[in-house]
Amino acid sequence: MAPHDDWRGGGSFMSEEWDYYRCRVDDEPASIFLDLGIAQSAPVPGFNEAAYVRLWMNNPRPDGLSSQEEFETLVSIEDALKAEIGHSDTTIYVGRNTSSGRRDFFFYTKDAAALRVSVSAALAQFGDYKAEIGIRPDESWGVYFNFLYPNDTQKQVMANRGVIQALGNEGDDGRTPRQVDHLILVETRELAEALARLVSGLGFTLKPETPFEREDGEWGVEFDKIEAPVEIDETTIMLSKLAREHGGDYDGWGCEAQVA
């Protein structure tokens, strides 16, 4: 289920860069929705206490994620929290996790007492839901960076989803195999040449100009392969790892839209 992604409360610190990814938490399927953009300014000075509002869902799916039947109610609960907390100058909403039949909302606050009052007011109209709030010191924002924030593999899968969604906006379902172009950037010609040999051995076709030097001094390795975009995750995860092993960065992929 797509997240209810119009919740932007939390004062002027909130960014517009929100996204979600699937993972496992305590070995159970999970969906994390978070403010990626705030990582650029976190930890935010003064907001030194991490808080969570844990809500036990009444009708979760068998795998512990949220169900379509409960979607509207969960949206209403979010909206109630938004009304009480969302525009506060003392609390920042940073993300949420849904797993194991629960939805946990995460905040950073500079006024724990006021936050408790706001949460109680927001949830008062949902008396048939069990909920709790927890608050603890977290000056380094460990909950955000160590729990909510995606790792390299998860970030790559999120980026892939964005490209596939862009194709979908053009009427392309991403299922038709076509030439998919990839680019890896490294620091030296020697690294680029070694990387070019590796990707060629993995079945990719090197572009004629590969490797090439860019204006910024980095070296690019550009190559392609016939693939379906909806099946791209495994390839890009492997290429991202390969790039990191050579001290470089996987710069992403692209392809032409295929519209019937």
N, C-alpha and C positions, 0 to 999 in steps of 0.2 A: 504494500500500500504506500502511495506517495505521502510524504509528510505534509502536515498542515503548515505550509511554509510562508504564511503571511504574518506570523508572529514576530514582530520586530521590536518588542519592548525593551527597555533598559537604558533609556536616556541617550545622550549624545555619543556614548562609547560604542554603540552597536554599529556594525558594518552591514553592507548589503550583500556580503559574500557568504551566503548560507548554503549548505549542501548536506547530503546524507550518504551513508554507505552502510552496507551489510557486513556483519562480522559475527564473531561468537564471543559471548561473555559468560564466564563460568561454564564453558563448554555447551552453551545453549545458543540457538539462533538469536541474533540481536540486530537492531537497526538504530544507528546513531545519527542524529541530526544536530548540526552545530554551526556556530559562527566561525568560519575559517578566517575571516578577515581580521578579527580581533587579535589573532596571534601576532600580528605585526606590532601591536602596542602593549601586549600583555607581558608581565603582570601590570595591571593598572594600579598606580599608586593609591593607597588608601583602602582599596577593596581587598582586604587581607583575609577574609573569612569565606570559605566555601560552604555553600548550603545546597541541600537537595530536598526536593519534595517528592516523596515516593507515593505513587498511586497504584493500588492494586486494581487491575481491570476486572470488570464483572463478567465479560464475555470474550476472553482472549481466544485466539486460534489455538488449535491443538499444539502447535509448535511454540506457543507462548508469545507470539507477536500479536499486534492489534487486529481485530476483525472488522469487516465491513459493517457488520451489524452495530458495532459500538462506535464507529467512526464519528458520527455527529455528536454523540455525547462527549467524546474526548475533545472534540473541537470546542464544545461549549465550556468545558473545564479549562482549556487553554485560554479561551477568551476571558473567562472570569479572572484567572491569574493575571492576564494582561491588564485588565482594568484596574486591578489592585496594585500590581507591581511594575507593569511594563514601562511606565513613563517616570519611574522613580529615579531620582538623582543619587540614591544611596544603594541601589541594587542593580546589577547587570545580569541579564539572562545570557548564558553562554552555550546551552545545548541541552539535549535530552537523550536518554537511552530507553529503548523499549525492548524488553526481554523477560523471559520467565514469568509471563503474566503480569508484569509491572511496567509502569512508565515513570521514569525518574527524571525530573526537571532539575537542572543544575544552574546555580547562581553564584555570583560573588557579591558580597555586601560589605558595607561599612557600618551598618546599623542592624545587628542581629535581632534586637528586640522589636524594631519596627517591622522587620521582615516577617517575624512570627505572627504578628497581629494581622498583617496583610494576607498572609496565606490562610489563616483561620477564617478571615472574612470572605475570601474568594471561594473556599471550599464549603462554606456553611450551607449553600443551596444544594449540595450534592451529598446529602447525608447517607445515601445508600452506598457510598464508596468509602473504603478504608484507605486512610492516608496517614503519613507521618512526615515530619520535618526533622532534618539533622543539620547541624552547623558545627564547623570546626575550623581552627586556624589553618590557613594555606597561603602564606605570603608569596610563595614561589609559583602558585597556580598549578600545583602538581596534578590536581584532578583534571584540569583542562588538558594539560600537555601529555600526561601519562595515561589517561583513560579515554577522554573524548577525541583527542586529536588523532587523525589517521596516520598510519605508517606509510612508507613509500609505495608499497604494493596497493594499499587501499586508495591512496591518492591517484595512482595510475588508473585504477578501475573507474574512479569517479571521473577522471578526465576522459576516458573512453566513452563513458555514458553521455558526456556532454557532446562529443562529436556525433555519436549515433542519434542523439536527440536533434541535432542540427540537420542531419540527413533526413530525419523523419519530418522535419518542418518543410522539406522540399518534396515530400511524398515518397521517400525512399525508406523501405522497411529494413534495409541493411542486410538482407538475407542472400542477396545475389553476389556471388564471388566476382571480384574485379581487382584491378591493380591497386594495391595499397602502398603508398610511399612512406618511408620511414627516414628519420634523420637522427644521428648521434653526433654530439659535439665533444671533442677532446682538446687537450692543450697543445699537443705537438704532432708533427707530421709522422714521426715514428709510431706513436700510439694509434694514429688514424690508419696507417698502413697495416698495422697488426690487426686492428679491429676489422678492416675491410676484408682481410683474408679469412677471418673467423666467420663473419656473416655470409660471405660467399660460400663457405663450406657448409653452412646451415641451410642452404637452398634459396637464399635471397639473390636477386640480380642487382649488381652494382650499377649505379648510374655512370655514364661515360666519364664524367668529370671528377669522380671520386678517387682519392680524397681531394678536398679543395680547401684553400685557405680563405677565411673570411676577413672582412675589413677590421674586425675587432681582434684579430690575431689567432682566434681559435681555428681548429681544423674540423671540417665536416665530413661525415661518412653518410652518403645518401644511397638508399637502395630500395627495392620494392619486391613484392611478392603477390601472387593472386590469392586473395582471401576474402571471406565474407566478414564485413564489419562486426556483425553480432557475435562472431567467434574470435574476436581480436584479443581478448584479455590475456590468454595464455602467451601469445606471441609478445605482447608489449611488456608483460611482467618479466619474461626472459630477457628481452632487449634492455629493459631498465637495469636489471641486475648486471648484464654484460657491460653496459656503459659505466656503472659505478665501479666495477672491477678494474676498469681502465682509467679511473679518475675523471670520468666525463659525465655527461648528462644525456639522457634520452630526450630528444626535443619533440617527440610526438609523431603522429601519423596523419595522413590525409588521403582522400580519394575523391573521385568524381561521383556525384549523385547518380543513381540508376533509377529512373522513374519510368514505369510502364506506360 
